[in-house]
């Protein structure tokens, strides 16, 4: 795949990430915190896929995407190391919200994650725009 195709794929994936973030914000406003946590995780997931598009990488398993992103972009300091924490928190909240019947998540926890995911997407957008 040539660079223009990689750039186009990255932008599609990033738009999906932004859509998930916007959906999360709307879900919080209606008090649906677990669903918001799900959308926040997927926002981060699609943002990572947007970056990995430049390397021609995509995988079926979320763990593979997370691992490759951390290895290629966080450990090499392309992105700030705090993004690794955002990935972990988003993953844990999504997993708890989706699979634990008794998982409790507060509005404040989701709000804090929105702030972090928004910062994540800003860094990714800058990366994409510079390509």
C-alpha positions as CSV (number, residue, x, y, z in Angstrom):
1,X,0.0,0.0,0.0
2,X,1.4,3.4,-1.0
3,X,1.5,6.4,1.4
4,X,-1.6,8.1,-0.1
5,X,-3.6,5.0,0.5
6,X,-2.2,4.6,4.0
7,X,-3.1,8.2,4.8
8,X,-6.6,7.8,3.5
9,X,-7.1,4.6,5.6
10,X,-5.7,6.3,8.6
11,X,-8.1,9.2,8.2
12,X,-11.1,6.9,8.0
13,X,-10.0,5.1,11.1
14,X,-9.4,8.4,12.9
15,X,-12.9,9.6,11.9
16,X,-14.3,6.4,13.5
17,X,-12.3,7.2,16.7
18,X,-13.7,10.7,16.8
19,X,-17.3,9.4,16.2
20,X,-16.9,7.1,19.2
21,X,-15.6,9.9,21.4
22,X,-18.6,12.1,20.4
23,X,-21.0,9.2,21.1
24,X,-19.4,8.7,24.5
25,X,-20.0,12.4,25.4
26,X,-23.7,12.1,24.4
27,X,-24.1,8.9,26.4
28,X,-22.6,10.6,29.5
29,X,-25.2,13.4,29.2
30,X,-28.0,10.8,29.3
31,X,-26.4,9.0,32.3
32,X,-25.3,5.9,30.4
33,X,-21.8,5.6,31.9
34,X,-21.1,2.0,31.0
35,X,-22.0,2.5,27.4
36,X,-19.9,5.7,27.4
37,X,-16.9,3.7,28.7
38,X,-17.4,1.2,25.9
39,X,-17.3,4.0,23.3
40,X,-14.3,5.6,24.9
41,X,-12.3,2.4,24.6
42,X,-13.3,2.0,21.0
43,X,-12.2,5.6,20.4
44,X,-8.8,4.8,21.6
45,X,-8.7,1.5,19.7
46,X,-9.6,3.1,16.4
47,X,-7.1,5.9,17.0
48,X,-4.4,3.3,17.5
49,X,-5.5,1.6,14.3
50,X,-5.3,5.0,12.5
51,X,-1.6,5.3,13.5
52,X,-0.8,1.7,12.7
53,X,-2.3,2.1,9.2
54,X,1.0,3.9,8.3
55,X,2.8,0.7,9.1
56,X,0.4,-1.4,7.1
57,X,-0.7,-3.1,10.4
58,X,-4.1,-4.3,11.4
59,X,-5.0,-7.3,13.6
60,X,-8.2,-9.1,14.7
61,X,-7.2,-9.2,18.3
62,X,-7.3,-6.0,20.4
63,X,-4.3,-7.2,22.4
64,X,-2.3,-7.2,19.2
65,X,-3.2,-3.7,18.3
66,X,-2.4,-2.5,21.8
67,X,0.9,-4.3,21.9
68,X,2.0,-3.1,18.5
69,X,1.0,0.5,19.2
70,X,2.9,0.5,22.5
71,X,6.0,-1.1,21.0
72,X,6.2,1.1,17.9
73,X,5.0,4.4,19.2
74,X,5.0,4.7,23.0
75,X,8.2,2.8,23.9
76,X,10.0,4.8,21.1
77,X,8.6,8.1,22.5
78,X,6.8,9.0,19.3
79,X,3.8,9.5,21.7
80,X,3.8,10.5,25.3
81,X,4.0,7.6,27.8
82,X,0.9,8.7,29.5
83,X,-1.1,7.4,26.5
84,X,-0.2,3.9,27.7
85,X,-2.1,4.7,30.9
86,X,-5.1,5.9,29.0
87,X,-5.1,2.7,26.9
88,X,-5.1,0.6,30.1
89,X,-7.8,2.6,31.9
90,X,-10.1,2.6,28.8
91,X,-9.6,-1.1,28.3
92,X,-10.3,-1.9,32.0
93,X,-13.4,0.3,32.1
94,X,-14.7,-1.2,28.9
95,X,-14.1,-4.7,30.1
96,X,-15.7,-4.1,33.4
97,X,-18.7,-2.3,31.9
98,X,-19.2,-4.9,29.2
99,X,-18.6,-8.1,31.2
100,X,-19.1,-7.5,34.9
101,X,-22.8,-7.5,35.8
102,X,-22.0,-5.6,39.0
103,X,-19.4,-3.1,37.7
104,X,-20.0,0.4,38.9
105,X,-18.7,3.4,37.1
106,X,-19.2,7.0,38.2
107,X,-19.8,10.1,36.1
108,X,-16.5,11.5,37.4
109,X,-14.6,8.4,36.2
110,X,-16.1,8.6,32.8
111,X,-15.5,12.4,32.6
112,X,-11.9,11.9,33.5
113,X,-11.5,9.3,30.8
114,X,-13.2,11.6,28.3
115,X,-10.5,14.2,29.0
116,X,-7.7,11.7,28.6
117,X,-9.2,10.2,25.4
118,X,-9.6,13.7,24.0
119,X,-5.9,14.3,24.6
120,X,-5.1,10.9,23.1
121,X,-7.0,11.8,19.9
122,X,-5.3,15.3,19.7
123,X,-1.9,13.7,19.7
124,X,-3.0,11.1,17.1
125,X,-4.5,13.9,14.9
126,X,-1.2,15.8,15.0
127,X,0.7,12.7,14.1
128,X,-1.6,12.0,11.1
129,X,-1.6,15.6,9.9
130,X,2.2,15.5,9.8
131,X,2.3,12.5,7.5
